[in-house]
Structure formats: structure tokens, C-alpha cells
Amino acid sequence: MADYRIGIDFGGTKIEIAVLGRDGAMVLRERMPNPGYYDGAVTAIRDMVHGVESRLGGTTTLGVGIPGAISPDTGLIKNANATWLNNQPFGEDIQKAVGRGVRVENDANCFALSEAVDGAGAGKETVFGVIIGTGMGAGLVVNGKLITGLHHIAGEWGHIPLPWPRIEEFPMPKCFCGNEGCLERFLAGPSLARDWKGQGHSNTAGIEKAAEDGDVAAIAALDRYMDRMGRACALIVNILDPDVIVLGGGASNIASIYDRVPPLMKRHVITPTCNTPIVRNVHGDSSGVRGAAWLWEADET
């Protein structure tokens, strides 16, 4: 068994590294700016890993979370919003750079794994972990194992259509993926901000306070948001029936979600009683890097 687990959260603007002990306790955590180009990023990860390992003095495993996924067909990165990663053999190149095995996984999957192992979903059989920020993603963990699917796209919750649409929600907004009506275009942070303040706005900070103070636009935008979130969660319950839905990203800070959405969700769930909890994450912005570290199971280290 390795002495330490190293996790890397590879973001669009920063690269973060963290080390967990055998008990899951955080030993260290550091970050640096992402160079923003492929060769520089590979080199940066190599140097960060070797620098940390030189200080640890023990055996380690290494997992990396990325804003995309490795295609099982080609071994190349796909669906990365850091577009210069796409069509690159990132996993293979990182392994060559550090000189050993590396696990590379989607960052939303890392979030879900982190919260399932020792976060808000700890002890639950089926955990659906959701990140809602500038975009939307999710991961599914069953009995402690990530379910990634045949095409490595399991959990792409943001790119299914808004269920049970209302007449007033047509025409559906176009999504960058080429389809119309994707959940991301209704529930991601910038979408809520535009619904509140109009085009050109992307920040939802203060929306709940504004609603409390009587801002009619904020009240209406939150009402629509909660209804849509309820429908979206009901769809997941009808398909997966998870033990818990864990929220992360900026949306997880909208406190009223946790009281308002469960009753709205029940209208659309095909069971007389729906007790699926919707909860806030435990590890916050540490979940991604912690989940990357947990990509290696105990019996593999």
C-alpha cells in the first residue's frame, strides 16, 4: 500500500496538487497558474509531482482530474473546455513524464468520488455528485466505484434536455454542443444571472439577498430556477434512484435549494413517496483534487 495519494486538479487557469495520507487526511496542498499550452502543462505537472515526492520521502500514487475525458476509442482527450487538450494523448504523456502509472479522470467524476468516499455521500450506496458553475457536469459512484459508461460520458447531466418543459420555455436556447434546451442553458450560473439581470450578466452573487429585499426580478428568476432544478433532479431519481444528490460549484451556495427543490422534485418522481436528499458538498473546492487522489483504490496502491 502506498504511503501517500497524490491528486492533481487540472483547471483552465490553475493546476492544483494535493497529497492525502493513508487515512485521507490532507498532508499538503499547492497550486500554480496553468501555462495554457500543452507541452508546458505536461512539464508543469511533472515538476509539481517530482517536487512534492522529493519532500514526502515515501511511496505515492497519482491521479489527475481534467475538464474533459479520455476517449476509450482513441485514448485521446475529448470534450475539454480547455480546447488545446482535445485530441491529445494527455494520459500517456503524463505517464511518460512522471515515469509511472497515472489515473486520469473527468473533474466532475473526481468531485463525485471525493464526496462518496468521505464527504456528503459517505456510507451511501449510490451517489450522484453534481457540479454546477459556469457549466454543468456530474458523476455517478456506486458502492465506492465510479461508473463512467461505454463512451466515458456517464453523468453528462448538463447535456440532456430540460424535462417536462413549459410552453413559455420555448423556443429552447441553443447550446454550444449543437443541441437545444440542454439543462446547462437553464441551470448553470450564467444562465441564472441572465434570467435575473438580462444578457451580458454572468454573476449570481447576491441574488438571494435581492429576493429577500423584494427584488421582483430576483424572486421570479429563483422561482423558475427552483422549479427547473426540481424537474432535473426528478429525472435523475426516475432513472438512477440515487441514495443522495450532492451539489457542488457555485449553485451549491444558493442556500434555498435544499429546502425548496425536494418538494418540487416530488411532483415528477414516479413513486408515492420521494425521500431523496439533496445536500451541499462537504469538501468544497477541495473535492476535485481529493477525488483525483482517490482514483486509486486501497487494494491497488
C-alpha positions as CSV (number, residue, x, y, z in Angstrom):
1,M,0.0,0.0,0.0
2,A,1.3,3.4,-0.9
3,D,2.2,5.9,1.9
4,Y,0.5,8.8,0.1
5,R,-2.0,9.5,-2.6
6,I,-1.3,12.5,-4.9
7,G,-4.2,14.2,-6.6
8,I,-4.0,16.9,-9.3
9,D,-6.9,19.2,-10.3
10,F,-6.1,20.4,-13.8
11,G,-8.2,23.5,-14.2
12,G,-8.4,26.1,-17.0
13,T,-6.5,28.7,-15.2
14,K,-4.6,26.8,-12.4
15,I,-3.1,23.4,-11.6
16,E,-3.6,22.3,-8.0
17,I,-1.8,19.4,-6.3
18,A,-2.7,17.8,-3.0
19,V,-1.4,14.9,-1.0
20,L,-3.5,12.6,1.2
21,G,-2.2,10.3,3.8
22,R,-3.4,6.7,4.1
23,D,-6.3,7.9,6.3
24,G,-7.4,10.5,3.8
25,A,-6.1,13.5,5.8
26,M,-4.7,16.4,3.7
27,V,-0.9,16.5,4.1
28,L,-0.2,19.4,1.7
29,R,-1.9,21.4,-1.0
30,E,-0.3,23.8,-3.5
31,R,-1.3,25.5,-6.8
32,M,0.3,27.2,-9.7
33,P,-1.0,29.0,-12.8
34,N,-1.8,26.8,-15.7
35,P,0.7,27.6,-18.5
36,G,-2.2,27.4,-21.0
37,Y,-0.5,25.3,-23.6
38,Y,0.0,21.6,-23.9
39,D,3.7,20.9,-23.5
40,G,4.0,23.5,-20.8
41,A,1.2,21.9,-18.8
42,V,2.7,18.4,-19.0
43,T,6.0,19.8,-17.8
44,A,4.4,21.7,-15.0
45,I,2.6,18.6,-13.7
46,R,5.9,16.6,-13.9
47,D,7.8,19.2,-11.9
48,M,5.0,19.6,-9.3
49,V,4.8,15.8,-8.8
50,H,8.6,15.3,-8.6
51,G,8.9,18.3,-6.3
52,V,6.3,17.0,-3.9
53,E,7.6,13.5,-3.9
54,S,11.1,14.7,-3.1
55,R,9.7,16.2,0.2
56,L,7.5,13.3,1.1
57,G,10.0,10.5,1.3
58,G,7.5,7.7,0.7
59,T,5.7,5.8,-2.0
60,T,2.8,7.5,-3.8
61,T,0.0,7.0,-6.3
62,L,-1.0,9.7,-8.7
63,G,-4.5,10.7,-10.1
64,V,-5.4,13.7,-12.3
65,G,-8.7,15.3,-12.8
66,I,-9.3,17.2,-16.0
67,P,-12.2,19.2,-17.6
68,G,-12.8,16.5,-20.2
69,A,-12.4,12.8,-20.6
70,I,-10.2,10.2,-22.3
71,S,-11.9,8.6,-25.2
72,P,-12.0,4.8,-24.8
73,D,-11.8,4.5,-28.6
74,T,-8.7,6.6,-29.3
75,G,-7.0,7.3,-25.9
76,L,-7.2,11.0,-26.7
77,I,-8.8,13.7,-24.7
78,K,-12.3,14.8,-25.7
79,N,-14.9,17.3,-24.5
80,A,-12.3,19.5,-22.7
81,N,-13.2,23.2,-22.3
82,A,-9.5,23.8,-22.3
83,T,-9.7,23.1,-26.1
84,W,-5.9,22.7,-26.6
85,L,-6.2,19.5,-24.5
86,N,-8.6,17.9,-27.0
87,N,-7.2,15.2,-29.3
88,Q,-4.0,15.0,-27.2
89,P,-2.7,11.7,-25.6
90,F,-2.6,13.5,-22.2
91,G,-2.8,10.4,-20.0
92,E,0.0,8.7,-21.9
93,D,2.2,11.8,-21.9
94,I,1.7,12.4,-18.2
95,Q,2.7,8.8,-17.5
96,K,5.9,9.2,-19.6
97,A,6.7,12.5,-17.9
98,V,6.4,11.2,-14.3
99,G,7.7,7.7,-15.2
100,R,4.9,5.6,-13.8
101,G,1.2,4.8,-13.8
102,V,-1.3,7.6,-13.6
103,R,-5.1,7.6,-13.4
104,V,-6.8,10.5,-15.4
105,E,-10.5,11.2,-14.9
106,N,-13.1,13.8,-15.6
107,D,-13.2,16.5,-12.9
108,A,-16.9,16.1,-12.1
109,N,-16.3,12.4,-11.6
110,C,-13.5,13.3,-9.2
111,F,-15.9,15.5,-7.3
112,A,-18.5,12.7,-7.1
113,L,-15.9,10.2,-5.9
114,S,-14.5,12.6,-3.3
115,E,-17.9,13.2,-1.8
116,A,-18.8,9.5,-2.0
117,V,-15.6,8.4,-0.2
118,D,-15.6,10.7,2.8
119,G,-17.8,13.6,2.0
120,A,-21.6,14.3,1.9
121,G,-22.3,10.9,0.3
122,A,-20.1,8.8,2.6
123,G,-21.7,5.5,3.5
124,K,-24.3,5.7,0.7
125,E,-24.6,3.0,-1.9
126,T,-25.4,5.3,-4.9
127,V,-24.1,8.9,-5.0
128,F,-24.9,11.3,-7.8
129,G,-22.4,14.2,-7.5
130,V,-23.2,17.4,-9.4
131,I,-21.0,20.4,-10.2
132,I,-23.0,23.5,-11.4
133,G,-20.9,26.5,-12.1
134,T,-20.2,28.2,-15.4
135,G,-21.2,24.9,-16.9
136,M,-22.6,21.6,-15.6
137,G,-21.3,18.2,-15.0
138,A,-21.9,15.2,-12.8
139,G,-20.5,11.8,-11.7
140,L,-22.1,8.6,-10.5
141,V,-20.5,6.5,-7.8
142,V,-21.9,3.1,-6.9
143,N,-20.5,1.1,-4.0
144,G,-17.4,3.3,-4.0
145,K,-16.7,2.8,-7.7
146,L,-17.1,5.4,-10.5
147,I,-19.5,4.4,-13.3
148,T,-18.1,6.0,-16.4
149,G,-20.0,4.2,-19.1
150,L,-19.3,2.8,-22.5
151,H,-18.3,6.1,-24.0
152,H,-16.9,7.6,-20.8
153,I,-19.7,10.2,-20.7
154,A,-21.9,8.9,-17.8
155,G,-23.0,11.9,-15.8
156,E,-23.2,14.4,-18.6
157,W,-26.3,15.8,-16.9
158,G,-25.8,19.3,-18.4
159,H,-26.4,18.0,-21.9
160,I,-29.8,16.3,-21.5
161,P,-32.8,18.5,-22.3
162,L,-34.9,20.2,-19.7
163,P,-37.6,17.7,-18.8
164,W,-41.3,18.5,-18.6
165,P,-40.9,21.8,-20.4
166,R,-43.4,24.7,-20.1
167,I,-44.9,26.4,-23.1
168,E,-43.2,29.7,-22.0
169,E,-39.8,28.0,-22.1
170,F,-39.9,27.7,-25.9
171,P,-38.1,28.3,-28.1
172,M,-35.4,26.4,-26.3
173,P,-31.9,28.1,-26.0
174,K,-29.2,26.7,-28.2
175,C,-26.2,25.0,-26.6
176,F,-22.6,25.0,-27.6
177,C,-22.9,21.2,-28.0
178,G,-25.1,21.8,-31.0
179,N,-28.4,20.8,-29.4
180,E,-31.2,22.9,-27.9
181,G,-32.7,23.0,-24.5
182,C,-29.8,21.5,-22.6
183,L,-30.0,21.7,-18.8
184,E,-26.8,23.7,-18.7
185,R,-28.5,26.5,-20.6
186,F,-31.1,26.8,-17.8
187,L,-29.2,25.8,-14.6
188,A,-25.6,26.9,-14.9
189,G,-24.6,30.1,-13.0
190,P,-24.5,32.4,-16.0
191,S,-28.0,31.2,-17.1
192,L,-29.5,32.1,-13.8
193,A,-27.7,35.5,-13.9
194,R,-29.1,36.3,-17.3
195,D,-32.6,35.3,-16.2
196,W,-32.2,37.7,-13.3
197,K,-30.5,40.7,-14.8
198,G,-30.6,40.1,-18.6
199,Q,-28.0,39.5,-21.3
200,G,-24.4,40.4,-20.5
201,H,-24.6,39.3,-16.9
202,S,-23.0,36.1,-15.5
203,N,-22.7,36.6,-11.8
204,T,-25.4,35.4,-9.4
205,A,-23.8,36.8,-6.2
206,G,-26.4,38.5,-4.0
207,I,-29.5,37.0,-5.8
208,E,-31.0,35.5,-2.6
209,K,-30.4,38.7,-0.7
210,A,-32.0,40.7,-3.5
211,A,-35.0,38.4,-3.4
212,E,-35.4,38.8,0.3
213,D,-35.3,42.5,-0.1
214,G,-38.2,42.4,-2.6
215,D,-36.4,42.4,-6.0
216,V,-39.2,41.2,-8.2
217,A,-36.8,40.0,-10.9
218,A,-34.7,38.1,-8.4
219,I,-37.7,36.4,-6.9
220,A,-39.1,35.4,-10.3
221,A,-35.7,34.1,-11.5
222,L,-35.2,32.0,-8.4
223,D,-38.8,30.6,-8.6
224,R,-38.0,29.5,-12.2
225,Y,-34.7,28.1,-11.2
226,M,-36.0,26.0,-8.3
227,D,-38.8,24.6,-10.5
228,R,-36.3,23.6,-13.2
229,M,-33.9,22.2,-10.7
230,G,-36.7,20.1,-9.3
231,R,-37.6,18.7,-12.7
232,A,-33.9,18.0,-13.4
233,C,-33.4,16.1,-10.1
234,A,-36.7,14.2,-10.6
235,L,-35.4,12.9,-13.9
236,I,-32.2,11.6,-12.2
237,V,-34.3,10.0,-9.5
238,N,-36.5,8.3,-12.1
239,I,-33.5,6.9,-14.0
240,L,-31.0,6.2,-11.2
241,D,-32.8,6.5,-7.9
242,P,-29.6,7.5,-6.1
243,D,-29.3,7.5,-2.3
244,V,-28.2,11.1,-2.4
245,I,-27.7,14.0,-4.8
246,V,-24.6,16.1,-3.8
247,L,-24.3,19.6,-5.2
248,G,-21.0,21.4,-5.8
249,G,-20.0,24.5,-7.7
250,G,-21.5,28.0,-7.4
251,A,-25.0,26.7,-7.3
252,S,-24.3,24.8,-4.1
253,N,-24.1,28.2,-2.4
254,I,-27.7,29.0,-3.1
255,A,-29.0,28.1,0.3
256,S,-32.7,27.9,-0.6
257,I,-32.1,25.0,-3.0
258,Y,-32.0,22.5,-0.2
259,D,-35.4,23.4,1.2
260,R,-37.2,24.4,-2.0
261,V,-36.2,21.8,-4.5
262,P,-37.1,18.4,-2.8
263,P,-40.9,19.3,-2.6
264,L,-40.8,20.5,-6.3
265,M,-39.0,17.3,-7.3
266,K,-41.7,15.1,-5.8
267,R,-44.2,16.2,-8.4
268,H,-42.4,14.4,-11.1
269,V,-40.9,11.4,-9.4
270,I,-42.8,8.2,-10.2
271,T,-43.2,7.0,-6.6
272,P,-45.8,7.9,-3.9
273,T,-43.0,9.0,-1.5
274,C,-39.7,10.5,-2.5
275,N,-37.1,10.9,0.2
276,T,-34.0,11.5,-2.0
277,P,-31.9,14.1,-0.1
278,I,-30.3,17.0,-1.9
279,V,-27.3,18.1,0.1
280,R,-24.3,20.5,-0.1
281,N,-20.9,19.1,-0.6
282,V,-18.5,18.7,2.4
283,H,-15.1,19.3,0.8
284,G,-15.9,22.4,-1.3
285,D,-13.2,23.3,-3.8
286,S,-11.0,20.6,-2.4
287,S,-13.3,17.9,-3.7
288,G,-11.8,17.8,-7.2
289,V,-8.2,17.3,-6.1
290,R,-9.2,14.9,-3.3
291,G,-11.2,12.9,-5.8
292,A,-8.3,12.7,-8.1
293,A,-6.2,11.3,-5.2
294,W,-8.9,8.7,-4.5
295,L,-8.8,7.3,-8.1
296,W,-6.5,4.6,-6.8
297,E,-8.3,2.1,-4.6
298,A,-6.7,0.8,-1.4
299,D,-6.1,-2.6,-2.8
300,E,-4.3,-1.1,-5.9
301,T,-1.9,1.0,-4.0
